[in-house]
Amino acid sequence: MDLFTLQQEDLERGLVYLGKDPLSAEQASSIWKTLVKGYGDVNEIPDRCLQQLGWVASGIPPEDMSNLTLNEIDTIAALGQFHNLSMPQLTALAEQVHNSWAAKEPEDYTFYDLAALQQILCGFNRTVIERIHPSAYSEASKTLGRLKSCPLEVLQGLATLATDSAAFGNTDLWTPSQVNAIGCVLGGLDALSIASIPAKSLEQLTPDAALCMPSHLIKAMSATQRERLPSTTTNYFSREQWTALNSYVQATHCNTNSSKLDCNSSHSQARPAEILIIMTLLRTAALVVSKF
C-alpha cells in the first residue's frame, strides 16, 4: 500500500506496525503528514496515536513537536524512546514537555519522570539538567545510562548529578554495579574523575558505555585501569578509541622490550588484534603478581 494514500482509519489501526522498525525519512514524514491531515491539526492528534508512533516520530518536524498535546506520562515515555531524532526535534520536544509540565520544575522531577523522559533529556541544556535532584537521578540511572547520541553538555550535567553525595559520590568509591548503572554518563566525567575510578570497577564495563567515552578520557585512564578493561568491550572501540588505547600499549611495549623496533615510528602502531594480545598478557601478568 502506498504510504501517501493511507486512510486515517487504516493508518490508526496499523500505526503500531508501521512504526515498529526504522523508516526512511520520506516514509516517516509521509505517515506523519497523513496522520495530521486526518485529524486536521497537530494538537488534535490523540494520545493513543502518539503513544503508538514508534519510528514514525522521526518524521515529525520540529515545528510540529512544539504543538503536540502531551497530556499523559505514557505519551512522553513513548516519545522518549530512542528513534534517532535530530537535535532540533529533541530541543522542540523538550521545550514542549517543559511547557506541559508548567507546574513542575526540574527540581521536582521524580524517578518516574526521568524514566519517561529518557532521550528527551538530550534536548535540555546543562543548566536545566543540573537542577534535577541527584537522588532522583540515581534512582533512574540504569535507564539514563542507556541514552544514545546525547550532546556532551547533557552528559556532563548528568555526570555532575552522578558525583553528588546524594547520588553516587566521588568516583574513587564507585563499585562495578554503580559504574554499569551510570553507563553512558561516564562520557560526561572529567579526566580526573575517570582516572579515580577503581580499576576493578571497570572490569565489567559494557560496550555501550565504553563507546560513549571520548578518546581523551581513555588516555586519562591509568595503566591498571586500561589493563582491566574487558576485551569484549574494547573489541567495539572506534578507531579514535583504539588510538588512545594504543598510546598506552605501545609505550608499555617499547619500555619493556629490547627489540630494535623504532617506537617513535608511525609504523610501530599496534593493530587492534595485537593490542588485545598484549593487553591479555599484561592482565595475566598483573593477576599472577597479585597472588604473591
C-alpha atoms as a printed R data frame, in Angstrom:
    type eleno elety resid chain resno      x       y      z
1   ATOM     1    CA   MET     A     1  0.000   0.000  0.000
2   ATOM     2    CA   ASP     A     2  1.277   3.491 -0.867
3   ATOM     3    CA   LEU     A     3  2.106   5.344  2.361
4   ATOM     4    CA   PHE     A     4  0.928   8.611  0.794
5   ATOM     5    CA   THR     A     5 -2.616   7.288  0.206
6   ATOM     6    CA   LEU     A     6 -3.338   5.615  3.552
7   ATOM     7    CA   GLN     A     7 -6.729   6.490  5.002
8   ATOM     8    CA   GLN     A     8 -6.951   7.669  8.622
9   ATOM     9    CA   GLU     A     9 -8.812   4.552  9.776
10  ATOM    10    CA   ASP     A    10 -6.252   2.231  8.190
11  ATOM    11    CA   LEU     A    11 -3.382   4.350  9.468
12  ATOM    12    CA   GLU     A    12 -4.640   4.416 13.054
13  ATOM    13    CA   ARG     A    13 -5.196   0.659 13.094
14  ATOM    14    CA   GLY     A    14 -1.787  -0.079 11.585
15  ATOM    15    CA   LEU     A    15  0.263   2.635 13.266
16  ATOM    16    CA   VAL     A    16  1.886   0.320 15.778
17  ATOM    17    CA   TYR     A    17  3.085  -1.926 12.937
18  ATOM    18    CA   LEU     A    18  4.198   0.911 10.679
19  ATOM    19    CA   GLY     A    19  6.403   2.342 13.410
20  ATOM    20    CA   LYS     A    20  7.926  -0.808 14.853
21  ATOM    21    CA   ASP     A    21 11.010  -0.705 12.608
22  ATOM    22    CA   PRO     A    22 13.252   2.148 11.411
23  ATOM    23    CA   LEU     A    23 11.791   4.081  8.485
24  ATOM    24    CA   SER     A    24 13.309   6.244  5.798
25  ATOM    25    CA   ALA     A    25 12.914   9.993  6.287
26  ATOM    26    CA   GLU     A    26 10.383  10.088  3.443
27  ATOM    27    CA   GLN     A    27  8.311   7.223  4.862
28  ATOM    28    CA   ALA     A    28  8.217   8.619  8.404
29  ATOM    29    CA   SER     A    29  7.342  12.099  7.149
30  ATOM    30    CA   SER     A    30  4.565  10.877  4.855
31  ATOM    31    CA   ILE     A    31  2.928   8.784  7.596
32  ATOM    32    CA   TRP     A    32  3.042  11.730  9.972
33  ATOM    33    CA   LYS     A    33  1.580  14.128  7.389
34  ATOM    34    CA   THR     A    34 -1.243  11.675  6.707
35  ATOM    35    CA   LEU     A    35 -1.970  11.458 10.434
36  ATOM    36    CA   VAL     A    36 -2.012  15.261 10.784
37  ATOM    37    CA   LYS     A    37 -4.278  15.605  7.751
38  ATOM    38    CA   GLY     A    38 -6.666  13.029  9.172
39  ATOM    39    CA   TYR     A    39 -7.106  14.928 12.436
40  ATOM    40    CA   GLY     A    40 -6.957  18.397 10.935
41  ATOM    41    CA   ASP     A    41 -4.278  19.746 13.268
42  ATOM    42    CA   VAL     A    42 -1.224  18.525 15.156
43  ATOM    43    CA   ASN     A    43 -2.668  19.315 18.575
44  ATOM    44    CA   GLU     A    44 -5.797  17.293 17.773
45  ATOM    45    CA   ILE     A    45 -3.902  14.003 17.450
46  ATOM    46    CA   PRO     A    46 -4.933  11.894 20.488
47  ATOM    47    CA   ASP     A    47 -2.517  10.413 22.984
48  ATOM    48    CA   ARG     A    48 -3.366   6.866 21.894
49  ATOM    49    CA   CYS     A    49 -1.900   7.628 18.451
50  ATOM    50    CA   LEU     A    50  1.155   9.460 19.754
51  ATOM    51    CA   GLN     A    51  1.905   6.501 22.012
52  ATOM    52    CA   GLN     A    52  1.984   4.158 19.009
53  ATOM    53    CA   LEU     A    53  4.154   6.243 16.691
54  ATOM    54    CA   GLY     A    54  7.410   4.364 17.274
55  ATOM    55    CA   TRP     A    55  9.853   5.216 14.468
56  ATOM    56    CA   VAL     A    56  7.226   7.410 12.795
57  ATOM    57    CA   ALA     A    57  8.281  10.008 15.398
58  ATOM    58    CA   SER     A    58 11.468  10.550 13.402
59  ATOM    59    CA   GLY     A    59  9.296  12.176 10.715
60  ATOM    60    CA   ILE     A    60  7.785  14.850 12.977
61  ATOM    61    CA   PRO     A    61  9.202  18.274 12.068
62  ATOM    62    CA   PRO     A    62 10.373  20.469 14.993
63  ATOM    63    CA   GLU     A    63  7.519  22.944 14.482
64  ATOM    64    CA   ASP     A    64  5.016  20.113 14.952
65  ATOM    65    CA   MET     A    65  6.868  18.868 18.047
66  ATOM    66    CA   SER     A    66  6.209  22.313 19.540
67  ATOM    67    CA   ASN     A    67  2.451  21.875 19.050
68  ATOM    68    CA   LEU     A    68  1.953  18.356 20.397
69  ATOM    69    CA   THR     A    69 -0.552  17.901 23.193
70  ATOM    70    CA   LEU     A    70  1.276  15.924 25.860
71  ATOM    71    CA   ASN     A    71 -1.388  15.144 28.440
72  ATOM    72    CA   GLU     A    72 -0.211  11.728 29.590
73  ATOM    73    CA   ILE     A    73  3.071  10.476 31.015
74  ATOM    74    CA   ASP     A    74  2.746   7.388 28.783
75  ATOM    75    CA   THR     A    75  2.837   9.656 25.724
76  ATOM    76    CA   ILE     A    76  6.027  11.309 26.935
77  ATOM    77    CA   ALA     A    77  7.515   7.886 27.690
78  ATOM    78    CA   ALA     A    78  6.715   6.682 24.163
79  ATOM    79    CA   LEU     A    79  8.320   9.753 22.591
80  ATOM    80    CA   GLY     A    80 11.267   9.412 24.974
81  ATOM    81    CA   GLN     A    81 12.355   6.137 23.401
82  ATOM    82    CA   PHE     A    82 15.312   6.258 21.025
83  ATOM    83    CA   HIS     A    83 14.103   6.892 17.482
84  ATOM    84    CA   ASN     A    84 17.155   8.788 16.212
85  ATOM    85    CA   LEU     A    85 15.558  12.223 16.492
86  ATOM    86    CA   SER     A    86 17.633  15.204 15.416
87  ATOM    87    CA   MET     A    87 18.736  17.833 17.923
88  ATOM    88    CA   PRO     A    88 16.177  20.377 16.611
89  ATOM    89    CA   GLN     A    89 13.461  17.749 17.127
90  ATOM    90    CA   LEU     A    90 14.667  16.874 20.638
91  ATOM    91    CA   THR     A    91 15.022  20.532 21.634
92  ATOM    92    CA   ALA     A    92 11.483  21.320 20.459
93  ATOM    93    CA   LEU     A    93 10.132  18.224 22.221
94  ATOM    94    CA   ALA     A    94 11.960  19.101 25.457
95  ATOM    95    CA   GLU     A    95 10.523  22.628 25.374
96  ATOM    96    CA   GLN     A    96  7.025  21.275 24.813
97  ATOM    97    CA   VAL     A    97  7.371  18.861 27.740
98  ATOM    98    CA   HIS     A    98  8.566  21.732 29.925
99  ATOM    99    CA   ASN     A    99  5.539  23.790 28.856
100 ATOM   100    CA   SER     A   100  3.190  20.864 29.502
101 ATOM   101    CA   TRP     A   101  4.695  20.468 32.981
102 ATOM   102    CA   ALA     A   102  4.286  24.185 33.759
103 ATOM   103    CA   ALA     A   103  3.652  23.472 37.439
104 ATOM   104    CA   LYS     A   104  6.715  21.232 37.718
105 ATOM   105    CA   GLU     A   105 10.303  22.482 37.740
106 ATOM   106    CA   PRO     A   106 13.364  20.257 37.062
107 ATOM   107    CA   GLU     A   107 13.969  20.162 40.828
108 ATOM   108    CA   ASP     A   108 10.605  18.400 41.132
109 ATOM   109    CA   TYR     A   109 11.281  15.699 38.539
110 ATOM   110    CA   THR     A   110 10.896  12.259 40.064
111 ATOM   111    CA   PHE     A   111 12.405   8.912 39.147
112 ATOM   112    CA   TYR     A   112  9.250   8.178 37.137
113 ATOM   113    CA   ASP     A   113  9.523  11.465 35.245
114 ATOM   114    CA   LEU     A   114 13.172  10.866 34.338
115 ATOM   115    CA   ALA     A   115 12.484   7.263 33.301
116 ATOM   116    CA   ALA     A   116  9.738   8.560 30.997
117 ATOM   117    CA   LEU     A   117 11.779  11.419 29.543
118 ATOM   118    CA   GLN     A   118 14.831   9.333 28.587
119 ATOM   119    CA   GLN     A   119 16.050  10.657 25.197
120 ATOM   120    CA   ILE     A   120 14.057  13.869 25.609
121 ATOM   121    CA   LEU     A   121 16.605  14.831 28.277
122 ATOM   122    CA   CYS     A   122 19.114  15.159 25.433
123 ATOM   123    CA   GLY     A   123 17.136  18.190 24.268
124 ATOM   124    CA   PHE     A   124 17.615  20.092 27.538
125 ATOM   125    CA   ASN     A   125 20.668  22.207 28.285
126 ATOM   126    CA   ARG     A   126 23.209  21.508 31.029
127 ATOM   127    CA   THR     A   127 21.819  24.195 33.315
128 ATOM   128    CA   VAL     A   128 18.390  22.534 33.370
129 ATOM   129    CA   ILE     A   129 19.885  19.058 33.802
130 ATOM   130    CA   GLU     A   130 21.900  20.129 36.846
131 ATOM   131    CA   ARG     A   131 18.722  21.388 38.538
132 ATOM   132    CA   ILE     A   132 17.446  17.794 38.749
133 ATOM   133    CA   HIS     A   133 17.784  16.325 42.226
134 ATOM   134    CA   PRO     A   134 20.735  13.886 42.376
135 ATOM   135    CA   SER     A   135 18.721  11.313 44.327
136 ATOM   136    CA   ALA     A   136 16.077  11.211 41.573
137 ATOM   137    CA   TYR     A   137 18.869  10.775 39.022
138 ATOM   138    CA   SER     A   138 20.434   7.898 40.992
139 ATOM   139    CA   GLU     A   139 17.120   6.034 41.047
140 ATOM   140    CA   ALA     A   140 16.787   6.441 37.274
141 ATOM   141    CA   SER     A   141 20.487   5.928 36.498
142 ATOM   142    CA   LYS     A   142 20.126   2.470 34.915
143 ATOM   143    CA   THR     A   143 17.655   3.888 32.416
144 ATOM   144    CA   LEU     A   144 19.571   7.110 31.772
145 ATOM   145    CA   GLY     A   145 22.824   5.175 31.418
146 ATOM   146    CA   ARG     A   146 21.468   3.828 28.129
147 ATOM   147    CA   LEU     A   147 20.961   7.229 26.478
148 ATOM   148    CA   LYS     A   148 22.236   7.390 22.909
149 ATOM   149    CA   SER     A   149 23.845  10.222 20.949
150 ATOM   150    CA   CYS     A   150 23.320  12.792 23.707
151 ATOM   151    CA   PRO     A   151 25.233  16.091 23.485
152 ATOM   152    CA   LEU     A   152 28.331  16.239 25.659
153 ATOM   153    CA   GLU     A   153 26.924  19.070 27.766
154 ATOM   154    CA   VAL     A   154 23.954  16.897 28.744
155 ATOM   155    CA   LEU     A   155 26.251  14.015 29.732
156 ATOM   156    CA   GLN     A   156 28.354  16.478 31.714
157 ATOM   157    CA   GLY     A   157 25.262  17.701 33.522
158 ATOM   158    CA   LEU     A   158 24.226  14.139 34.360
159 ATOM   159    CA   ALA     A   159 27.790  13.371 35.473
160 ATOM   160    CA   THR     A   160 27.563  16.310 37.890
161 ATOM   161    CA   LEU     A   161 24.459  14.673 39.375
162 ATOM   162    CA   ALA     A   162 26.155  11.256 39.497
163 ATOM   163    CA   THR     A   163 29.104  12.545 41.524
164 ATOM   164    CA   ASP     A   164 26.913  14.386 44.027
165 ATOM   165    CA   SER     A   165 26.905  12.934 47.543
166 ATOM   166    CA   ALA     A   166 23.135  12.423 47.253
167 ATOM   167    CA   ALA     A   167 23.740  10.089 44.275
168 ATOM   168    CA   PHE     A   168 26.949   8.023 43.934
169 ATOM   169    CA   GLY     A   169 29.501  10.455 45.355
170 ATOM   170    CA   ASN     A   170 33.182  10.654 44.445
171 ATOM   171    CA   THR     A   171 34.281   8.311 41.660
172 ATOM   172    CA   ASP     A   172 37.096   6.784 43.736
173 ATOM   173    CA   LEU     A   173 34.440   4.864 45.691
174 ATOM   174    CA   TRP     A   174 32.348   3.657 42.752
175 ATOM   175    CA   THR     A   175 31.553  -0.054 42.632
176 ATOM   176    CA   PRO     A   176 31.227  -2.212 39.478
177 ATOM   177    CA   SER     A   177 27.421  -2.129 39.745
178 ATOM   178    CA   GLN     A   178 27.436   1.673 40.028
179 ATOM   179    CA   VAL     A   179 29.727   2.029 37.014
180 ATOM   180    CA   ASN     A   180 27.397  -0.175 34.978
181 ATOM   181    CA   ALA     A   181 24.345   1.783 36.129
182 ATOM   182    CA   ILE     A   182 25.975   5.097 35.199
183 ATOM   183    CA   GLY     A   183 26.734   3.703 31.742
184 ATOM   184    CA   CYS     A   184 26.995   6.324 29.011
185 ATOM   185    CA   VAL     A   185 27.094   9.132 31.550
186 ATOM   186    CA   LEU     A   186 30.743   8.123 32.078
187 ATOM   187    CA   GLY     A   187 31.405  10.113 28.923
188 ATOM   188    CA   GLY     A   188 30.474  13.301 30.772
189 ATOM   189    CA   LEU     A   189 33.072  12.923 33.523
190 ATOM   190    CA   ASP     A   190 36.278  14.922 33.527
191 ATOM   191    CA   ALA     A   191 39.677  13.254 33.151
192 ATOM   192    CA   LEU     A   192 40.495  13.327 36.868
193 ATOM   193    CA   SER     A   193 37.192  11.692 37.809
194 ATOM   194    CA   ILE     A   194 37.702   8.935 35.233
195 ATOM   195    CA   ALA     A   195 41.247   8.264 36.466
196 ATOM   196    CA   SER     A   196 39.918   7.957 40.040
197 ATOM   197    CA   ILE     A   197 37.508   5.084 39.356
198 ATOM   198    CA   PRO     A   198 38.828   1.866 40.956
199 ATOM   199    CA   ALA     A   199 40.299  -0.334 38.227
200 ATOM   200    CA   LYS     A   200 38.344  -3.352 39.469
201 ATOM   201    CA   SER     A   201 35.101  -1.444 38.939
202 ATOM   202    CA   LEU     A   202 35.852  -1.234 35.196
203 ATOM   203    CA   GLU     A   203 36.199  -4.990 34.709
204 ATOM   204    CA   GLN     A   204 32.570  -5.387 33.641
205 ATOM   205    CA   LEU     A   205 32.264  -2.184 31.628
206 ATOM   206    CA   THR     A   206 29.724  -2.742 28.854
207 ATOM   207    CA   PRO     A   207 30.454  -1.974 25.169
208 ATOM   208    CA   ASP     A   208 27.617   0.577 25.017
209 ATOM   209    CA   ALA     A   209 29.011   2.506 27.982
210 ATOM   210    CA   ALA     A   210 32.571   2.394 26.651
211 ATOM   211    CA   LEU     A   211 31.516   3.687 23.239
212 ATOM   212    CA   CYS     A   212 30.258   6.857 24.945
213 ATOM   213    CA   MET     A   213 33.726   7.628 26.289
214 ATOM   214    CA   PRO     A   214 35.709  10.065 24.145
215 ATOM   215    CA   SER     A   215 39.307   9.154 23.402
216 ATOM   216    CA   HIS     A   216 40.755  11.779 25.771
217 ATOM   217    CA   LEU     A   217 39.095  10.008 28.716
218 ATOM   218    CA   ILE     A   218 40.619   6.693 27.686
219 ATOM   219    CA   LYS     A   219 44.010   8.393 27.564
220 ATOM   220    CA   ALA     A   220 43.358   9.718 31.080
221 ATOM   221    CA   MET     A   221 43.000   6.176 32.448
222 ATOM   222    CA   SER     A   222 45.811   4.669 34.463
223 ATOM   223    CA   ALA     A   223 47.741   1.651 33.255
224 ATOM   224    CA   THR     A   224 45.912  -0.544 35.757
225 ATOM   225    CA   GLN     A   225 42.533   0.710 34.618
226 ATOM   226    CA   ARG     A   226 43.280   0.025 30.949
227 ATOM   227    CA   GLU     A   227 44.527  -3.447 31.743
228 ATOM   228    CA   ARG     A   228 41.238  -4.227 33.483
229 ATOM   229    CA   LEU     A   229 39.082  -3.212 30.520
230 ATOM   230    CA   PRO     A   230 37.409  -6.394 29.204
231 ATOM   231    CA   SER     A   231 38.314  -7.420 25.661
232 ATOM   232    CA   THR     A   232 34.603  -7.981 24.983
233 ATOM   233    CA   THR     A   233 34.288  -4.215 25.368
234 ATOM   234    CA   THR     A   234 37.465  -2.987 23.675
235 ATOM   235    CA   ASN     A   235 36.558  -5.073 20.619
236 ATOM   236    CA   TYR     A   236 33.886  -2.445 19.892
237 ATOM   237    CA   PHE     A   237 36.177   0.577 20.235
238 ATOM   238    CA   SER     A   238 36.207   3.151 17.454
239 ATOM   239    CA   ARG     A   239 39.429   3.971 15.601
240 ATOM   240    CA   GLU     A   240 39.948   7.037 17.822
241 ATOM   241    CA   GLN     A   241 39.449   4.973 20.971
242 ATOM   242    CA   TRP     A   242 41.892   2.340 19.729
243 ATOM   243    CA   THR     A   243 44.431   5.056 19.061
244 ATOM   244    CA   ALA     A   244 44.029   6.285 22.639
245 ATOM   245    CA   LEU     A   245 44.385   2.754 23.998
246 ATOM   246    CA   ASN     A   246 47.264   2.100 21.607
247 ATOM   247    CA   SER     A   247 49.213   5.035 23.026
248 ATOM   248    CA   TYR     A   248 49.467   3.155 26.326
249 ATOM   249    CA   VAL     A   249 50.069  -0.300 24.862
250 ATOM   250    CA   GLN     A   250 52.770   0.943 22.510
251 ATOM   251    CA   ALA     A   251 54.545   2.827 25.306
252 ATOM   252    CA   THR     A   252 54.417  -0.278 27.513
253 ATOM   253    CA   HIS     A   253 55.745  -2.450 24.708
254 ATOM   254    CA   CYS     A   254 58.625  -0.053 23.966
255 ATOM   255    CA   ASN     A   255 59.572   0.256 27.633
256 ATOM   256    CA   THR     A   256 59.634  -3.486 28.274
257 ATOM   257    CA   ASN     A   257 61.204  -4.823 25.066
258 ATOM   258    CA   SER     A   258 64.790  -4.600 23.836
259 ATOM   259    CA   SER     A   259 63.938  -5.105 20.171
260 ATOM   260    CA   LYS     A   260 65.333  -2.775 17.503
261 ATOM   261    CA   LEU     A   261 61.816  -1.627 16.640
262 ATOM   262    CA   ASP     A   262 61.676   2.163 16.272
263 ATOM   263    CA   CYS     A   263 58.991   3.046 18.794
264 ATOM   264    CA   ASN     A   264 58.782   6.605 17.549
265 ATOM   265    CA   SER     A   265 57.848   5.430 14.094
266 ATOM   266    CA   SER     A   266 54.253   5.607 12.902
267 ATOM   267    CA   HIS     A   267 54.751   2.107 11.505
268 ATOM   268    CA   SER     A   268 55.092   0.738 15.022
269 ATOM   269    CA   GLN     A   269 51.407   1.368 15.798
270 ATOM   270    CA   ALA     A   270 49.920  -1.870 17.081
271 ATOM   271    CA   ARG     A   271 46.845  -3.190 15.333
272 ATOM   272    CA   PRO     A   272 43.682  -3.947 17.359
273 ATOM   273    CA   ALA     A   273 44.384  -7.698 17.377
274 ATOM   274    CA   GLU     A   274 47.930  -7.095 18.584
275 ATOM   275    CA   ILE     A   275 46.684  -4.751 21.290
276 ATOM   276    CA   LEU     A   276 44.295  -7.416 22.551
277 ATOM   277    CA   ILE     A   277 47.109  -9.948 22.786
278 ATOM   278    CA   ILE     A   278 49.403  -7.514 24.594
279 ATOM   279    CA   MET     A   279 46.658  -6.426 26.982
280 ATOM   280    CA   THR     A   280 45.737 -10.031 27.738
281 ATOM   281    CA   LEU     A   281 49.355 -10.806 28.577
282 ATOM   282    CA   LEU     A   282 49.617  -7.702 30.770
283 ATOM   283    CA   ARG     A   283 46.375  -8.562 32.546
284 ATOM   284    CA   THR     A   284 47.537 -12.133 33.155
285 ATOM   285    CA   ALA     A   285 50.886 -10.907 34.488
286 ATOM   286    CA   ALA     A   286 49.104  -8.491 36.849
287 ATOM   287    CA   LEU     A   287 46.931 -11.310 38.211
288 ATOM   288    CA   VAL     A   288 49.940 -13.558 38.756
289 ATOM   289    CA   VAL     A   289 51.834 -10.818 40.586
290 ATOM   290    CA   SER     A   290 48.803 -10.069 42.788
291 ATOM   291    CA   LYS     A   291 48.852 -13.648 44.118
292 ATOM   292    CA   PHE     A   292 52.292 -13.209 45.653
